[in-house]
Structures are given as structure tokens and as C-alpha cells.
Amino acid sequence: MFIIDKPLHGNVRAQEFLDMAMMAAAFDQRVLMVFEGDGAYALLQHQQVESAGLKNMTPVLSALAIYDINDVLIERESMSSRAINEDQLLMPADVLPRCEIKNKMNAADHVFSF
């Protein structure tokens, strides 16, 4: 399980974190990507971060499916508190309440957080 709870754009460590998830998937590991907290903003479509001088991570996120990373979760409470609707998301994601995500976290063999 890879948890993103910080904004991705403009952070070189974000690229490294996503690379690590894709590398795990390339070695036949089941990868769950979880977006919560401010990390929920990463899944918004039509972001124009280049105008702020930041690196756009949207192409990397769009490539997750190529690596068979299809388990993308977003925390319902994070979406609600940030006024994000499902129709604004860049990619399909399962919207789950915090308690269900915590249950999945407890069942995961490894948990990585950015």
C-alpha cells in the first residue's frame, strides 16, 4: 500500500515515490495507491501547475494503469473536506471512508507513505 497524503506537484520526492510504486508493480507486487489528506488534490483533472513553475505529475499518474496499478483509492472524508467530487477526478478511483482504508492498511503486508 502506497499512501499519498501530501501534494505531489513540484516535489521531486513525489516522482521517486511513484517510481517506487511502479517498480513494485513491475515485479508482480499488488499495489494499492491511496490518496488522502492534501494528496487528494493530485487526482484532480485539468490542473495547470506549470504556470506556477511546478512539475506536472498528471502524466505519471495516468501511467499507473500501464503498470497494472488499478487499485486506486481516495478517502471520502478528504474529498468532502476539500469539496472534491468524483466527476472531477483524473482517473477512476474507489471512494472509501477512512475506516475502510484503515482496515485495508491493517491487512497490507507493507505500507509506504509520502
Secondary structure, 3 states (H helix, E strand, C coil): CEEECCCCCCCHHHHHHHHHHHHHHHCCCCCEEEECHHHHHHHECCCCHHHHCCCCCHHHHHCHHHHCCCEEEEEHHHHHHCCCCHHHECCCCEEECHHHHHHHHHHCCCCEEC
